[in-house]
Amino acid sequence: MKYKIVKLTDLSGNEANIYSIYLPDYGKTLFEIFLQENQNSFKSELIDILDRLKVIGKHTGARESYFKLYEGEPGDGICALYDEPDKSLRLYCIRYGCLIIILGGGGHKQSHTLQEDKKLKQENYFLRQVVKDIKRKMELGDIKISEDGTEFLGNLEIIDHEEEQ
């Protein structure tokens, strides 16, 4: 699968840069797909999540307290953003400290564990692959984080599972 890491300028600000994964086959980012899938059933929760993202980008940065941490493999930065802990809408993200987050997809949590929910498992495991792809491209020098730790630089287009020379 081919995808690109794109900056969401309307959500990014002085405190954090917010990115998502653009899927050329869909002509949308994972975050846009998440918004469309949940706009009818979870409108108030989406508004709260959007408000939280604006606060993260422009006022506070990506504080740990905004996320449910450790939603992936140890050290990969995958976490879930939600409007309030007792709500069931989850947006999976990759958090690079307090200055950069990549928004993935998510959905309504209907089961006790991630593994029991096919949709959430699919969204989470895709981000796990994105982390591996980014790490590989960083090792090759194709992607790096800016000196001040606020932005991704380099070739942000990725072909999943590609064999690079």
Beta strands, then each sheet from edge to edge (+ up, - down):
strand 1: 2-7
strand 2: 17-23
strand 3: 28-29
strand 4: 67-68
strand 5: 78-81
strand 6: 89-96
strand 7: 100-108
strand 8: 143-145
strand 9: 152-154
strand 10: 157-159
sheet 1: 3+ 2- 1+ 10-
sheet 2: 3+ 2- 7- 6+ 5- 4+
sheet 3: 8+ 9-
end
